[in-house]
Amino acid sequence: MSTPDFFRSRLDAMIDLRHPLAVLAKRMPWDAIEASLAPVFERKARDGQTVADADLFGPTMAVAGAGVGAAGRPRLPIRLLVGLLYLKHAYNESDESVCERWAQDVYFQYFCGEEYFQACLPCSPTNLVRFRQALGEAGVEELLAATIAAAVQMKAVKSSEFERVIVDTTVQEKAVAYPTDSRLLEVARAKIVMLAQRAGLTLKQTFAREGKQLRRRAGGYAHAKQFRRLRRVLKRQRTVLGRVLRDTERKMGALAQIQQEELQVWLARAWRICRQRPKDKNKLYALHAPEVECIGKGKARQPYEFGVKVSLAITARQGLIVGARSFPGNPFDGHTLAAQIEQTTILLQDLPGAPKPRTAIVDLGFRGVDAEVEPVQIIHRGKARSLDTKQRRWLKRRQAIEPVIGHAKADHGMRRCWLKGESGDAMHAVLCAVGFNIRWLLRAIARGGIFAFLFCRVLLQWLLLSTVRCNVVAC
């Protein structure tokens, strides 16, 4: 507890403590979260560097910068940053907007552990970026496990419900433009020219004006379905890009080793774009995001999605997310089930009784992997003839995961991932599941409050009627 401030009012005296967010602030296992994340943020010992020094006896060698440094600004509270991540994905905010909303919303500040109202921003939005990078995938999984533990502690879900889960996959799209060949070729040319000029190289020809003209012509020919002319434009764009790449490679020998290594990464990606053809496999769909995959889920309105495959696992009755994992490389749906069951088991291992999934309810895309997930039983409609009455009733709940996926995409940011690399895809999928669970807990608290209010109202009416009857009998 902090020292009382007589010039400011405490938040718990300003807000309604029955608000779901205020109730959840008291029910979350903050101590367990800080204990699990504290080792990630402790100051690490440094080896130091050997430097030359001089004294009365001549030059000597000394080690500078060794040990644990105490310099620098104190770290922000873990609860503050964790609370901001929870609120960001619960209400589908950006890093900037969640900080601005925190400075205006007293319930947000109370949830993050503040005792007095703060009119300033809690931190810079870049602090959330560094905090996510420090957490990694394992750290955000701890945040997901904390939401599951809070649901059990609040008795909003029973431990026995974790034995039966529903699993399905979806696509988490990356923040990239639609990858047409013409656009990729022009973006690669402009990027290589910019990097070469920044490194101090003087190219023989940059094709800046012709590149823009070719890009405009390709768009017109594609719109008019004049594909023969479009192929001629694409051929010229590949020729232009190849000339820029070869000119850069000839002149980059004069650069420093570090500059050559940085430029070589972009040259390799540009060569992939230059040499790939429409029917090739393992194509590059974005110059800045080579991890993007082309995934087809059979949707009539959107045949192809560009991103990463994500698997979700929810409880069969209540719909609480107990697992979220990304799978680079666009694997077959059935090959993701074993890894998803493994992650769910790890997230549930700290709960009382350590429940484990015993039954997985899936669709037909998960057929043929029963041996990989034993002893977990797989139920899908391809086994309808061999299922008993209870299992057929469980199978009717398979579609319950579809609205969960829809809400995770529309309300919690899973529709588009803006984080960098494969690690960004993995963390974003888990954080979106965390945001869904926070809103799930808030709805559970609201339902509990309404039921308690109705129960008290019915009890009061019963007492009044009993009193009236007693008075009538006495008369």
WOPERA-V885197 format. One record per run of one state. SS is the DSSP state (H for helix, E for strand, - for the rest). FROM is the first residue (numbers start at 1). TO is the last residue. If there is no record, write none. Layout:
# WOPERA-V885197
ss & from & to
SS & FROM & TO
SS & FROM & TO
This chain:
# WOPERA-V885197
ss & from & to
- & 1 & 9
E & 10 & 10
H & 11 & 13
- & 14 & 19
H & 20 & 27
- & 28 & 29
H & 30 & 41
- & 42 & 45
E & 46 & 46
- & 47 & 48
E & 49 & 55
- & 56 & 57
E & 58 & 64
- & 65 & 66
E & 67 & 67
- & 68 & 77
H & 78 & 90
- & 91 & 94
H & 95 & 102
- & 103 & 105
H & 106 & 111
- & 112 & 115
E & 116 & 116
- & 117 & 124
H & 125 & 153
- & 154 & 158
H & 159 & 163
E & 164 & 174
- & 175 & 180
H & 181 & 198
- & 199 & 207
H & 208 & 223
- & 224 & 226
H & 227 & 254
- & 255 & 256
H & 257 & 275
- & 276 & 292
E & 293 & 295
- & 296 & 304
E & 305 & 315
- & 316 & 320
E & 321 & 327
- & 328 & 332
H & 333 & 347
- & 348 & 358
E & 359 & 361
- & 362 & 363
H & 364 & 366
- & 367 & 370
H & 371 & 373
- & 374 & 376
E & 377 & 379
- & 380 & 380
H & 381 & 386
- & 387 & 388
H & 389 & 395
- & 396 & 399
H & 400 & 410
- & 411 & 415
E & 416 & 417
- & 418 & 420
H & 421 & 474
- & 475 & 475
